[in-house]
Amino acid sequence: MSNTLEVDKKSTSEYRKWSLRIFIYQVIIQISLYYLAANFSAFSEEAIVEFSEKVFLINILANLLLVAGIVTSILALYKKETMNYQLMIGMIGNGIFLLIALLTLSYRI
């Protein structure tokens, strides 16, 4: 009879879940940006400035979430978490948003 406690060697961190959650938050933010742009009609300069400030603040939030999503995906890989749909969707989705962000940086008007 052995009184040893067996420890599960798997990682108990939840980076893969956070990667997926952050990706979902980014999708929600992008849909809200689309909704704001689709319903925008300005007849004054003040409305244009107000709209651009809203879009700027939402873009800052989206970029912060993008960085957080990439960091959580990398940490999940570093901690060798089990590969499941949460991590795959989070990694692919955050990668797509990173690609879009990099493409928009290279675009100049």
Jmol script that loads the backbone (N, CA, C; Angstrom):
load data "model"
ATOM      1  N   MET A   1       0.833  -1.167   0.000  1.00  0.00           N
ATOM      2  CA  MET A   1       0.000   0.000   0.000  1.00  0.00           C
ATOM      3  C   MET A   1       0.892   1.249   0.000  1.00  0.00           C
ATOM      4  N   SER A   2       0.679   2.076  -0.973  1.00  0.00           N
ATOM      5  CA  SER A   2       1.527   3.245  -1.133  1.00  0.00           C
ATOM      6  C   SER A   2       0.711   4.505  -0.840  1.00  0.00           C
ATOM      7  N   ASN A   3       1.304   5.389  -0.067  1.00  0.00           N
ATOM      8  CA  ASN A   3       0.640   6.642   0.280  1.00  0.00           C
ATOM      9  C   ASN A   3       1.158   7.804  -0.559  1.00  0.00           C
ATOM     10  N   THR A   4       1.767   7.515  -1.683  1.00  0.00           N
ATOM     11  CA  THR A   4       2.283   8.586  -2.532  1.00  0.00           C
ATOM     12  C   THR A   4       1.144   9.221  -3.313  1.00  0.00           C
ATOM     13  N   LEU A   5       1.286  10.471  -3.500  1.00  0.00           N
ATOM     14  CA  LEU A   5       0.278  11.234  -4.245  1.00  0.00           C
ATOM     15  C   LEU A   5       0.775  11.408  -5.664  1.00  0.00           C
ATOM     16  N   GLU A   6       0.008  10.929  -6.616  1.00  0.00           N
ATOM     17  CA  GLU A   6       0.406  11.073  -8.009  1.00  0.00           C
ATOM     18  C   GLU A   6      -0.002  12.454  -8.503  1.00  0.00           C
ATOM     19  N   VAL A   7       0.945  13.118  -9.091  1.00  0.00           N
ATOM     20  CA  VAL A   7       0.716  14.470  -9.588  1.00  0.00           C
ATOM     21  C   VAL A   7       0.554  14.397 -11.091  1.00  0.00           C
ATOM     22  N   ASP A   8      -0.474  15.044 -11.569  1.00  0.00           N
ATOM     23  CA  ASP A   8      -0.684  15.098 -13.011  1.00  0.00           C
ATOM     24  C   ASP A   8       0.315  16.072 -13.611  1.00  0.00           C
ATOM     25  N   LYS A   9       1.049  15.638 -14.603  1.00  0.00           N
ATOM     26  CA  LYS A   9       2.107  16.443 -15.202  1.00  0.00           C
ATOM     27  C   LYS A   9       1.581  17.470 -16.199  1.00  0.00           C
ATOM     28  N   LYS A  10       0.299  17.410 -16.545  1.00  0.00           N
ATOM     29  CA  LYS A  10      -0.242  18.352 -17.520  1.00  0.00           C
ATOM     30  C   LYS A  10      -0.318  19.756 -16.914  1.00  0.00           C
ATOM     31  N   SER A  11      -0.227  20.715 -17.761  1.00  0.00           N
ATOM     32  CA  SER A  11      -0.286  22.102 -17.326  1.00  0.00           C
ATOM     33  C   SER A  11      -1.693  22.451 -16.863  1.00  0.00           C
ATOM     34  N   THR A  12      -1.757  23.190 -15.771  1.00  0.00           N
ATOM     35  CA  THR A  12      -3.062  23.597 -15.262  1.00  0.00           C
ATOM     36  C   THR A  12      -3.412  25.016 -15.684  1.00  0.00           C
ATOM     37  N   SER A  13      -2.556  25.649 -16.463  1.00  0.00           N
ATOM     38  CA  SER A  13      -2.853  26.996 -16.932  1.00  0.00           C
ATOM     39  C   SER A  13      -3.960  26.939 -17.982  1.00  0.00           C
ATOM     40  N   GLU A  14      -4.606  28.044 -18.137  1.00  0.00           N
ATOM     41  CA  GLU A  14      -5.733  28.112 -19.069  1.00  0.00           C
ATOM     42  C   GLU A  14      -5.472  29.125 -20.173  1.00  0.00           C
ATOM     43  N   TYR A  15      -4.260  29.167 -20.678  1.00  0.00           N
ATOM     44  CA  TYR A  15      -3.921  30.123 -21.718  1.00  0.00           C
ATOM     45  C   TYR A  15      -4.697  29.850 -23.003  1.00  0.00           C
ATOM     46  N   ARG A  16      -4.953  28.586 -23.310  1.00  0.00           N
ATOM     47  CA  ARG A  16      -5.677  28.267 -24.542  1.00  0.00           C
ATOM     48  C   ARG A  16      -7.112  28.793 -24.480  1.00  0.00           C
ATOM     49  N   LYS A  17      -7.724  28.731 -23.300  1.00  0.00           N
ATOM     50  CA  LYS A  17      -9.086  29.266 -23.161  1.00  0.00           C
ATOM     51  C   LYS A  17      -9.093  30.777 -23.314  1.00  0.00           C
ATOM     52  N   TRP A  18      -8.083  31.434 -22.742  1.00  0.00           N
ATOM     53  CA  TRP A  18      -8.018  32.884 -22.871  1.00  0.00           C
ATOM     54  C   TRP A  18      -7.708  33.305 -24.294  1.00  0.00           C
ATOM     55  N   SER A  19      -6.931  32.516 -24.989  1.00  0.00           N
ATOM     56  CA  SER A  19      -6.641  32.816 -26.394  1.00  0.00           C
ATOM     57  C   SER A  19      -7.932  32.814 -27.209  1.00  0.00           C
ATOM     58  N   LEU A  20      -8.777  31.821 -26.975  1.00  0.00           N
ATOM     59  CA  LEU A  20     -10.058  31.757 -27.679  1.00  0.00           C
ATOM     60  C   LEU A  20     -10.978  32.901 -27.265  1.00  0.00           C
ATOM     61  N   ARG A  21     -11.049  33.184 -25.973  1.00  0.00           N
ATOM     62  CA  ARG A  21     -11.911  34.275 -25.498  1.00  0.00           C
ATOM     63  C   ARG A  21     -11.496  35.612 -26.094  1.00  0.00           C
ATOM     64  N   ILE A  22     -10.198  35.868 -26.109  1.00  0.00           N
ATOM     65  CA  ILE A  22      -9.715  37.132 -26.665  1.00  0.00           C
ATOM     66  C   ILE A  22     -10.018  37.216 -28.151  1.00  0.00           C
ATOM     67  N   PHE A  23      -9.911  36.108 -28.862  1.00  0.00           N
ATOM     68  CA  PHE A  23     -10.271  36.095 -30.280  1.00  0.00           C
ATOM     69  C   PHE A  23     -11.755  36.436 -30.454  1.00  0.00           C
ATOM     70  N   ILE A  24     -12.607  35.878 -29.619  1.00  0.00           N
ATOM     71  CA  ILE A  24     -14.047  36.168 -29.702  1.00  0.00           C
ATOM     72  C   ILE A  24     -14.305  37.644 -29.403  1.00  0.00           C
ATOM     73  N   TYR A  25     -13.603  38.200 -28.414  1.00  0.00           N
ATOM     74  CA  TYR A  25     -13.751  39.629 -28.117  1.00  0.00           C
ATOM     75  C   TYR A  25     -13.333  40.482 -29.320  1.00  0.00           C
ATOM     76  N   GLN A  26     -12.274  40.064 -30.008  1.00  0.00           N
ATOM     77  CA  GLN A  26     -11.830  40.804 -31.184  1.00  0.00           C
ATOM     78  C   GLN A  26     -12.870  40.753 -32.302  1.00  0.00           C
ATOM     79  N   VAL A  27     -13.494  39.612 -32.474  1.00  0.00           N
ATOM     80  CA  VAL A  27     -14.547  39.498 -33.496  1.00  0.00           C
ATOM     81  C   VAL A  27     -15.703  40.430 -33.152  1.00  0.00           C
ATOM     82  N   ILE A  28     -16.078  40.480 -31.888  1.00  0.00           N
ATOM     83  CA  ILE A  28     -17.165  41.367 -31.463  1.00  0.00           C
ATOM     84  C   ILE A  28     -16.791  42.826 -31.712  1.00  0.00           C
ATOM     85  N   ILE A  29     -15.561  43.193 -31.410  1.00  0.00           N
ATOM     86  CA  ILE A  29     -15.115  44.574 -31.646  1.00  0.00           C
ATOM     87  C   ILE A  29     -15.130  44.904 -33.134  1.00  0.00           C
ATOM     88  N   GLN A  30     -14.689  43.982 -33.970  1.00  0.00           N
ATOM     89  CA  GLN A  30     -14.681  44.241 -35.414  1.00  0.00           C
ATOM     90  C   GLN A  30     -16.104  44.373 -35.958  1.00  0.00           C
ATOM     91  N   ILE A  31     -17.019  43.588 -35.450  1.00  0.00           N
ATOM     92  CA  ILE A  31     -18.424  43.715 -35.875  1.00  0.00           C
ATOM     93  C   ILE A  31     -18.986  45.054 -35.427  1.00  0.00           C
ATOM     94  N   SER A  32     -18.640  45.491 -34.221  1.00  0.00           N
ATOM     95  CA  SER A  32     -19.136  46.798 -33.763  1.00  0.00           C
ATOM     96  C   SER A  32     -18.536  47.934 -34.581  1.00  0.00           C
ATOM     97  N   LEU A  33     -17.270  47.808 -34.985  1.00  0.00           N
ATOM     98  CA  LEU A  33     -16.677  48.823 -35.860  1.00  0.00           C
ATOM     99  C   LEU A  33     -17.373  48.868 -37.214  1.00  0.00           C
ATOM    100  N   TYR A  34     -17.681  47.710 -37.742  1.00  0.00           N
ATOM    101  CA  TYR A  34     -18.406  47.655 -39.007  1.00  0.00           C
ATOM    102  C   TYR A  34     -19.775  48.310 -38.862  1.00  0.00           C
ATOM    103  N   TYR A  35     -20.467  48.025 -37.762  1.00  0.00           N
ATOM    104  CA  TYR A  35     -21.782  48.613 -37.523  1.00  0.00           C
ATOM    105  C   TYR A  35     -21.691  50.133 -37.412  1.00  0.00           C
ATOM    106  N   LEU A  36     -20.676  50.625 -36.691  1.00  0.00           N
ATOM    107  CA  LEU A  36     -20.496  52.073 -36.576  1.00  0.00           C
ATOM    108  C   LEU A  36     -20.236  52.714 -37.937  1.00  0.00           C
ATOM    109  N   ALA A  37     -19.391  52.097 -38.735  1.00  0.00           N
ATOM    110  CA  ALA A  37     -19.059  52.663 -40.044  1.00  0.00           C
ATOM    111  C   ALA A  37     -20.237  52.589 -41.000  1.00  0.00           C
ATOM    112  N   ALA A  38     -21.020  51.513 -40.931  1.00  0.00           N
ATOM    113  CA  ALA A  38     -22.150  51.360 -41.843  1.00  0.00           C
ATOM    114  C   ALA A  38     -23.267  52.354 -41.540  1.00  0.00           C
ATOM    115  N   ASN A  39     -23.421  52.705 -40.280  1.00  0.00           N
ATOM    116  CA  ASN A  39     -24.497  53.616 -39.888  1.00  0.00           C
ATOM    117  C   ASN A  39     -24.039  55.053 -39.739  1.00  0.00           C
ATOM    118  N   PHE A  40     -22.849  55.358 -40.177  1.00  0.00           N
ATOM    119  CA  PHE A  40     -22.316  56.705 -40.022  1.00  0.00           C
ATOM    120  C   PHE A  40     -22.777  57.603 -41.158  1.00  0.00           C
ATOM    121  N   SER A  41     -23.353  58.715 -40.781  1.00  0.00           N
ATOM    122  CA  SER A  41     -23.681  59.751 -41.759  1.00  0.00           C
ATOM    123  C   SER A  41     -23.445  61.096 -41.076  1.00  0.00           C
ATOM    124  N   ALA A  42     -22.522  61.841 -41.612  1.00  0.00           N
ATOM    125  CA  ALA A  42     -22.139  63.098 -40.976  1.00  0.00           C
ATOM    126  C   ALA A  42     -22.512  64.274 -41.860  1.00  0.00           C
ATOM    127  N   PHE A  43     -23.072  65.277 -41.216  1.00  0.00           N
ATOM    128  CA  PHE A  43     -23.411  66.512 -41.917  1.00  0.00           C
ATOM    129  C   PHE A  43     -22.654  67.684 -41.334  1.00  0.00           C
ATOM    130  N   SER A  44     -21.818  67.402 -40.333  1.00  0.00           N
ATOM    131  CA  SER A  44     -21.041  68.477 -39.727  1.00  0.00           C
ATOM    132  C   SER A  44     -19.637  67.967 -39.401  1.00  0.00           C
ATOM    133  N   GLU A  45     -18.749  68.899 -39.231  1.00  0.00           N
ATOM    134  CA  GLU A  45     -17.377  68.536 -38.911  1.00  0.00           C
ATOM    135  C   GLU A  45     -17.277  67.964 -37.505  1.00  0.00           C
ATOM    136  N   GLU A  46     -18.118  68.428 -36.594  1.00  0.00           N
ATOM    137  CA  GLU A  46     -18.105  67.917 -35.223  1.00  0.00           C
ATOM    138  C   GLU A  46     -18.469  66.439 -35.177  1.00  0.00           C
ATOM    139  N   ALA A  47     -19.416  66.036 -35.997  1.00  0.00           N
ATOM    140  CA  ALA A  47     -19.810  64.623 -36.031  1.00  0.00           C
ATOM    141  C   ALA A  47     -18.689  63.755 -36.581  1.00  0.00           C
ATOM    142  N   ILE A  48     -17.962  64.269 -37.550  1.00  0.00           N
ATOM    143  CA  ILE A  48     -16.848  63.521 -38.119  1.00  0.00           C
ATOM    144  C   ILE A  48     -15.740  63.350 -37.084  1.00  0.00           C
ATOM    145  N   VAL A  49     -15.443  64.411 -36.346  1.00  0.00           N
ATOM    146  CA  VAL A  49     -14.408  64.335 -35.314  1.00  0.00           C
ATOM    147  C   VAL A  49     -14.826  63.361 -34.212  1.00  0.00           C
ATOM    148  N   GLU A  50     -16.083  63.423 -33.802  1.00  0.00           N
ATOM    149  CA  GLU A  50     -16.577  62.517 -32.765  1.00  0.00           C
ATOM    150  C   GLU A  50     -16.508  61.060 -33.227  1.00  0.00           C
ATOM    151  N   PHE A  51     -16.885  60.828 -34.471  1.00  0.00           N
ATOM    152  CA  PHE A  51     -16.830  59.472 -35.023  1.00  0.00           C
ATOM    153  C   PHE A  51     -15.395  58.966 -35.087  1.00  0.00           C
ATOM    154  N   SER A  52     -14.484  59.803 -35.535  1.00  0.00           N
ATOM    155  CA  SER A  52     -13.089  59.365 -35.644  1.00  0.00           C
ATOM    156  C   SER A  52     -12.475  59.089 -34.272  1.00  0.00           C
ATOM    157  N   GLU A  53     -12.885  59.842 -33.251  1.00  0.00           N
ATOM    158  CA  GLU A  53     -12.398  59.577 -31.898  1.00  0.00           C
ATOM    159  C   GLU A  53     -12.904  58.230 -31.390  1.00  0.00           C
ATOM    160  N   LYS A  54     -14.162  57.913 -31.656  1.00  0.00           N
ATOM    161  CA  LYS A  54     -14.709  56.618 -31.248  1.00  0.00           C
ATOM    162  C   LYS A  54     -13.976  55.474 -31.931  1.00  0.00           C
ATOM    163  N   VAL A  55     -13.762  55.608 -33.223  1.00  0.00           N
ATOM    164  CA  VAL A  55     -13.082  54.552 -33.976  1.00  0.00           C
ATOM    165  C   VAL A  55     -11.639  54.406 -33.500  1.00  0.00           C
ATOM    166  N   PHE A  56     -10.984  55.518 -33.205  1.00  0.00           N
ATOM    167  CA  PHE A  56      -9.609  55.474 -32.717  1.00  0.00           C
ATOM    168  C   PHE A  56      -9.513  54.733 -31.390  1.00  0.00           C
ATOM    169  N   LEU A  57     -10.409  55.026 -30.457  1.00  0.00           N
ATOM    170  CA  LEU A  57     -10.388  54.363 -29.152  1.00  0.00           C
ATOM    171  C   LEU A  57     -10.701  52.872 -29.271  1.00  0.00           C
ATOM    172  N   ILE A  58     -11.642  52.529 -30.128  1.00  0.00           N
ATOM    173  CA  ILE A  58     -11.971  51.113 -30.319  1.00  0.00           C
ATOM    174  C   ILE A  58     -10.813  50.383 -30.983  1.00  0.00           C
ATOM    175  N   ASN A  59     -10.107  51.043 -31.891  1.00  0.00           N
ATOM    176  CA  ASN A  59      -8.936  50.427 -32.521  1.00  0.00           C
ATOM    177  C   ASN A  59      -7.806  50.206 -31.521  1.00  0.00           C
ATOM    178  N   ILE A  60      -7.634  51.124 -30.583  1.00  0.00           N
ATOM    179  CA  ILE A  60      -6.625  50.919 -29.538  1.00  0.00           C
ATOM    180  C   ILE A  60      -6.979  49.694 -28.709  1.00  0.00           C
ATOM    181  N   LEU A  61      -8.241  49.556 -28.334  1.00  0.00           N
ATOM    182  CA  LEU A  61      -8.677  48.388 -27.580  1.00  0.00           C
ATOM    183  C   LEU A  61      -8.465  47.104 -28.378  1.00  0.00           C
ATOM    184  N   ALA A  62      -8.779  47.149 -29.660  1.00  0.00           N
ATOM    185  CA  ALA A  62      -8.595  45.968 -30.512  1.00  0.00           C
ATOM    186  C   ALA A  62      -7.123  45.600 -30.626  1.00  0.00           C
ATOM    187  N   ASN A  63      -6.238  46.576 -30.726  1.00  0.00           N
ATOM    188  CA  ASN A  63      -4.811  46.289 -30.813  1.00  0.00           C
ATOM    189  C   ASN A  63      -4.262  45.724 -29.509  1.00  0.00           C
ATOM    190  N   LEU A  64      -4.749  46.229 -28.379  1.00  0.00           N
ATOM    191  CA  LEU A  64      -4.341  45.672 -27.086  1.00  0.00           C
ATOM    192  C   LEU A  64      -4.804  44.227 -26.942  1.00  0.00           C
ATOM    193  N   LEU A  65      -6.021  43.958 -27.384  1.00  0.00           N
ATOM    194  CA  LEU A  65      -6.518  42.583 -27.341  1.00  0.00           C
ATOM    195  C   LEU A  65      -5.730  41.684 -28.294  1.00  0.00           C
ATOM    196  N   LEU A  66      -5.309  42.227 -29.421  1.00  0.00           N
ATOM    197  CA  LEU A  66      -4.501  41.450 -30.361  1.00  0.00           C
ATOM    198  C   LEU A  66      -3.181  41.036 -29.718  1.00  0.00           C
ATOM    199  N   VAL A  67      -2.527  41.965 -29.050  1.00  0.00           N
ATOM    200  CA  VAL A  67      -1.267  41.650 -28.376  1.00  0.00           C
ATOM    201  C   VAL A  67      -1.508  40.611 -27.277  1.00  0.00           C
ATOM    202  N   ALA A  68      -2.570  40.787 -26.513  1.00  0.00           N
ATOM    203  CA  ALA A  68      -2.883  39.827 -25.444  1.00  0.00           C
ATOM    204  C   ALA A  68      -3.194  38.446 -26.014  1.00  0.00           C
ATOM    205  N   GLY A  69      -3.893  38.390 -27.135  1.00  0.00           N
ATOM    206  CA  GLY A  69      -4.211  37.116 -27.756  1.00  0.00           C
ATOM    207  C   GLY A  69      -2.982  36.394 -28.266  1.00  0.00           C
ATOM    208  N   ILE A  70      -2.064  37.136 -28.855  1.00  0.00           N
ATOM    209  CA  ILE A  70      -0.834  36.529 -29.348  1.00  0.00           C
ATOM    210  C   ILE A  70       0.021  36.043 -28.179  1.00  0.00           C
ATOM    211  N   VAL A  71       0.095  36.841 -27.114  1.00  0.00           N
ATOM    212  CA  VAL A  71       0.876  36.443 -25.942  1.00  0.00           C
ATOM    213  C   VAL A  71       0.296  35.186 -25.302  1.00  0.00           C
ATOM    214  N   THR A  72      -1.025  35.109 -25.167  1.00  0.00           N
ATOM    215  CA  THR A  72      -1.622  33.914 -24.560  1.00  0.00           C
ATOM    216  C   THR A  72      -1.433  32.683 -25.453  1.00  0.00           C
ATOM    217  N   SER A  73      -1.474  32.865 -26.758  1.00  0.00           N
ATOM    218  CA  SER A  73      -1.216  31.732 -27.662  1.00  0.00           C
ATOM    219  C   SER A  73       0.221  31.237 -27.523  1.00  0.00           C
ATOM    220  N   ILE A  74       1.160  32.162 -27.456  1.00  0.00           N
ATOM    221  CA  ILE A  74       2.568  31.785 -27.304  1.00  0.00           C
ATOM    222  C   ILE A  74       2.800  31.121 -25.950  1.00  0.00           C
ATOM    223  N   LEU A  75       2.181  31.660 -24.898  1.00  0.00           N
ATOM    224  CA  LEU A  75       2.343  31.051 -23.577  1.00  0.00           C
ATOM    225  C   LEU A  75       1.739  29.651 -23.521  1.00  0.00           C
ATOM    226  N   ALA A  76       0.629  29.449 -24.220  1.00  0.00           N
ATOM    227  CA  ALA A  76       0.028  28.114 -24.258  1.00  0.00           C
ATOM    228  C   ALA A  76       0.962  27.125 -24.946  1.00  0.00           C
ATOM    229  N   LEU A  77       1.618  27.565 -26.003  1.00  0.00           N
ATOM    230  CA  LEU A  77       2.583  26.692 -26.675  1.00  0.00           C
ATOM    231  C   LEU A  77       3.818  26.471 -25.811  1.00  0.00           C
ATOM    232  N   TYR A  78       4.266  27.515 -25.126  1.00  0.00           N
ATOM    233  CA  TYR A  78       5.442  27.408 -24.272  1.00  0.00           C
ATOM    234  C   TYR A  78       5.191  26.474 -23.093  1.00  0.00           C
ATOM    235  N   LYS A  79       4.011  26.538 -22.520  1.00  0.00           N
ATOM    236  CA  LYS A  79       3.658  25.673 -21.387  1.00  0.00           C
ATOM    237  C   LYS A  79       3.264  24.270 -21.832  1.00  0.00           C
ATOM    238  N   LYS A  80       3.281  24.038 -23.127  1.00  0.00           N
ATOM    239  CA  LYS A  80       2.975  22.736 -23.729  1.00  0.00           C
ATOM    240  C   LYS A  80       1.590  22.230 -23.315  1.00  0.00           C
ATOM    241  N   GLU A  81       0.621  23.124 -23.447  1.00  0.00           N
ATOM    242  CA  GLU A  81      -0.756  22.727 -23.176  1.00  0.00           C
ATOM    243  C   GLU A  81      -1.248  21.798 -24.277  1.00  0.00           C
ATOM    244  N   THR A  82      -2.234  21.002 -23.937  1.00  0.00           N
ATOM    245  CA  THR A  82      -2.763  20.079 -24.936  1.00  0.00           C
ATOM    246  C   THR A  82      -3.405  20.867 -26.067  1.00  0.00           C
ATOM    247  N   MET A  83      -3.172  20.410 -27.269  1.00  0.00           N
ATOM    248  CA  MET A  83      -3.703  21.078 -28.448  1.00  0.00           C
ATOM    249  C   MET A  83      -5.157  20.652 -28.632  1.00  0.00           C
ATOM    250  N   ASN A  84      -6.060  21.598 -28.515  1.00  0.00           N
ATOM    251  CA  ASN A  84      -7.471  21.315 -28.755  1.00  0.00           C
ATOM    252  C   ASN A  84      -8.057  22.447 -29.599  1.00  0.00           C
ATOM    253  N   TYR A  85      -9.364  22.408 -29.792  1.00  0.00           N
ATOM    254  CA  TYR A  85     -10.002  23.388 -30.674  1.00  0.00           C
ATOM    255  C   TYR A  85      -9.848  24.807 -30.141  1.00  0.00           C
ATOM    256  N   GLN A  86      -9.811  24.988 -28.826  1.00  0.00           N
ATOM    257  CA  GLN A  86      -9.683  26.331 -28.258  1.00  0.00           C
ATOM    258  C   GLN A  86      -8.361  26.971 -28.664  1.00  0.00           C
ATOM    259  N   LEU A  87      -7.304  26.210 -28.519  1.00  0.00           N
ATOM    260  CA  LEU A  87      -5.989  26.750 -28.863  1.00  0.00           C
ATOM    261  C   LEU A  87      -5.842  26.932 -30.367  1.00  0.00           C
ATOM    262  N   MET A  88      -6.350  25.994 -31.145  1.00  0.00           N
ATOM    263  CA  MET A  88      -6.236  26.104 -32.606  1.00  0.00           C
ATOM    264  C   MET A  88      -7.002  27.315 -33.132  1.00  0.00           C
ATOM    265  N   ILE A  89      -8.241  27.485 -32.692  1.00  0.00           N
ATOM    266  CA  ILE A  89      -9.042  28.626 -33.148  1.00  0.00           C
ATOM    267  C   ILE A  89      -8.420  29.934 -32.677  1.00  0.00           C
ATOM    268  N   GLY A  90      -7.950  29.957 -31.435  1.00  0.00           N
ATOM    269  CA  GLY A  90      -7.306  31.163 -30.915  1.00  0.00           C
ATOM    270  C   GLY A  90      -6.054  31.521 -31.684  1.00  0.00           C
ATOM    271  N   MET A  91      -5.216  30.516 -31.977  1.00  0.00           N
ATOM    272  CA  MET A  91      -3.981  30.783 -32.706  1.00  0.00           C
ATOM    273  C   MET A  91      -4.255  31.232 -34.135  1.00  0.00           C
ATOM    274  N   ILE A  92      -5.137  30.536 -34.823  1.00  0.00           N
ATOM    275  CA  ILE A  92      -5.436  30.890 -36.214  1.00  0.00           C
ATOM    276  C   ILE A  92      -6.128  32.248 -36.285  1.00  0.00           C
ATOM    277  N   GLY A  93      -7.105  32.476 -35.417  1.00  0.00           N
ATOM    278  CA  GLY A  93      -7.839  33.740 -35.427  1.00  0.00           C
ATOM    279  C   GLY A  93      -6.969  34.924 -35.079  1.00  0.00           C
ATOM    280  N   ASN A  94      -6.147  34.790 -34.032  1.00  0.00           N
ATOM    281  CA  ASN A  94      -5.246  35.879 -33.670  1.00  0.00           C
ATOM    282  C   ASN A  94      -4.200  36.100 -34.750  1.00  0.00           C
ATOM    283  N   GLY A  95      -3.785  35.019 -35.410  1.00  0.00           N
ATOM    284  CA  GLY A  95      -2.844  35.166 -36.525  1.00  0.00           C
ATOM    285  C   GLY A  95      -3.453  35.931 -37.687  1.00  0.00           C
ATOM    286  N   ILE A  96      -4.722  35.664 -37.970  1.00  0.00           N
ATOM    287  CA  ILE A  96      -5.407  36.383 -39.051  1.00  0.00           C
ATOM    288  C   ILE A  96      -5.541  37.864 -38.709  1.00  0.00           C
ATOM    289  N   PHE A  97      -5.910  38.160 -37.462  1.00  0.00           N
ATOM    290  CA  PHE A  97      -6.015  39.563 -37.067  1.00  0.00           C
ATOM    291  C   PHE A  97      -4.648  40.255 -37.070  1.00  0.00           C
ATOM    292  N   LEU A  98      -3.589  39.526 -36.744  1.00  0.00           N
ATOM    293  CA  LEU A  98      -2.246  40.095 -36.820  1.00  0.00           C
ATOM    294  C   LEU A  98      -1.887  40.411 -38.266  1.00  0.00           C
ATOM    295  N   LEU A  99      -2.201  39.506 -39.169  1.00  0.00           N
ATOM    296  CA  LEU A  99      -1.935  39.735 -40.585  1.00  0.00           C
ATOM    297  C   LEU A  99      -2.708  40.954 -41.095  1.00  0.00           C
ATOM    298  N   ILE A 100      -3.969  41.068 -40.707  1.00  0.00           N
ATOM    299  CA  ILE A 100      -4.768  42.226 -41.119  1.00  0.00           C
ATOM    300  C   ILE A 100      -4.177  43.511 -40.556  1.00  0.00           C
ATOM    301  N   ALA A 101      -3.742  43.482 -39.297  1.00  0.00           N
ATOM    302  CA  ALA A 101      -3.153  44.680 -38.674  1.00  0.00           C
ATOM    303  C   ALA A 101      -1.859  45.080 -39.384  1.00  0.00           C
ATOM    304  N   LEU A 102      -1.052  44.094 -39.734  1.00  0.00           N
ATOM    305  CA  LEU A 102       0.193  44.412 -40.434  1.00  0.00           C
ATOM    306  C   LEU A 102      -0.068  44.938 -41.850  1.00  0.00           C
ATOM    307  N   LEU A 103      -1.080  44.404 -42.508  1.00  0.00           N
ATOM    308  CA  LEU A 103      -1.420  44.903 -43.844  1.00  0.00           C
ATOM    309  C   LEU A 103      -1.950  46.336 -43.795  1.00  0.00           C
ATOM    310  N   THR A 104      -2.710  46.664 -42.776  1.00  0.00           N
ATOM    311  CA  THR A 104      -3.237  48.027 -42.680  1.00  0.00           C
ATOM    312  C   THR A 104      -2.154  49.016 -42.303  1.00  0.00           C
ATOM    313  N   LEU A 105      -1.110  48.552 -41.610  1.00  0.00           N
ATOM    314  CA  LEU A 105       0.003  49.452 -41.308  1.00  0.00           C
ATOM    315  C   LEU A 105       0.771  49.837 -42.567  1.00  0.00           C
ATOM    316  N   SER A 106       0.841  48.919 -43.500  1.00  0.00           N
ATOM    317  CA  SER A 106       1.594  49.198 -44.727  1.00  0.00           C
ATOM    318  C   SER A 106       0.793  50.024 -45.724  1.00  0.00           C
ATOM    319  N   TYR A 107      -0.507  50.153 -45.515  1.00  0.00           N
ATOM    320  CA  TYR A 107      -1.351  50.898 -46.436  1.00  0.00           C
ATOM    321  C   TYR A 107      -1.335  52.374 -46.072  1.00  0.00           C
ATOM    322  N   ARG A 108      -0.990  53.187 -47.015  1.00  0.00           N
ATOM    323  CA  ARG A 108      -0.968  54.646 -46.809  1.00  0.00           C
ATOM    324  C   ARG A 108      -1.922  55.289 -47.797  1.00  0.00           C
ATOM    325  N   ILE A 109      -2.624  56.273 -47.316  1.00  0.00           N
ATOM    326  CA  ILE A 109      -3.566  57.001 -48.179  1.00  0.00           C
ATOM    327  C   ILE A 109      -2.837  58.076 -48.931  1.00  0.00           C
TER     328      ILE A 109
END
end "model"
wireframe off; spacefill off
backbone 0.3
color backbone group
